[in-house]
Amino acid sequence: MYEAMCWRHSSFSQGSDQTCVDVAISPSDVRVRDSKDPDGPVLRFSIVEWEIFLLGAANGEFDLPSR
């Protein structure tokens, strides 16, 4: 049975430049899409892959280099 995904985007994406990604979390996977192209491609990650990504992000592993 198909269940509609509940897409969310960051509350930090505001103002004139709303460049962001949307994320939908289900019990079995996490999906990510470009918020400007909601009908475009969707990336799918397992729950474990997403948790590992979030741990790396919280640890600063994906921070942009200093300018």
C-alpha positions as CSV (number, residue, x, y, z in Angstrom):
1,M,0.0,0.0,0.0
2,Y,1.3,3.4,-1.0
3,E,1.7,6.0,1.8
4,A,2.1,9.7,1.0
5,M,5.4,11.1,2.2
6,C,5.4,14.1,4.5
7,W,8.1,16.4,3.1
8,R,9.8,19.0,5.4
9,H,12.4,21.6,4.8
10,S,14.6,23.6,7.2
11,S,13.1,26.4,9.2
12,F,16.4,28.2,8.4
13,S,15.3,28.4,4.7
14,Q,13.5,31.8,4.7
15,G,13.6,35.1,2.8
16,S,14.2,35.6,-0.9
17,D,16.7,32.8,-1.3
18,Q,14.9,29.6,-0.2
19,T,17.5,27.3,-1.6
20,C,17.0,24.1,0.4
21,V,16.3,20.4,0.3
22,D,13.2,18.7,1.5
23,V,13.4,15.6,3.7
24,A,10.8,12.9,4.2
25,I,11.3,10.3,6.9
26,S,9.4,7.0,6.9
27,P,9.9,3.9,9.1
28,S,12.1,2.2,6.5
29,D,14.0,5.0,4.8
30,V,14.8,8.7,4.4
31,R,14.2,10.6,1.1
32,V,15.8,13.9,0.1
33,R,14.9,16.1,-2.9
34,D,15.6,19.6,-4.2
35,S,12.9,21.9,-2.8
36,K,12.9,23.9,-6.1
37,D,12.2,20.7,-8.1
38,P,9.7,18.7,-6.1
39,D,8.9,16.4,-9.0
40,G,12.6,15.8,-9.8
41,P,14.9,13.0,-8.6
42,V,14.8,11.8,-5.1
43,L,17.7,10.3,-3.1
44,R,16.9,7.4,-0.8
45,F,18.9,6.5,2.3
46,S,18.4,3.7,4.9
47,I,17.7,4.8,8.4
48,V,21.2,3.7,9.5
49,E,22.8,5.7,6.6
50,W,20.9,8.8,7.6
51,E,21.8,8.4,11.3
52,I,25.5,8.1,10.4
53,F,25.3,11.2,8.1
54,L,23.6,13.2,10.9
55,L,26.3,12.1,13.4
56,G,29.0,13.3,10.9
57,A,27.2,16.6,10.3
58,A,26.9,17.2,14.1
59,N,30.6,16.5,14.4
60,G,31.5,19.1,11.8
61,E,32.7,16.6,9.2
62,F,30.8,18.4,6.4
63,D,31.5,22.0,7.4
64,L,32.5,24.3,4.6
65,P,36.2,25.3,4.5
66,S,37.1,28.7,6.0
67,R,37.1,31.5,3.5
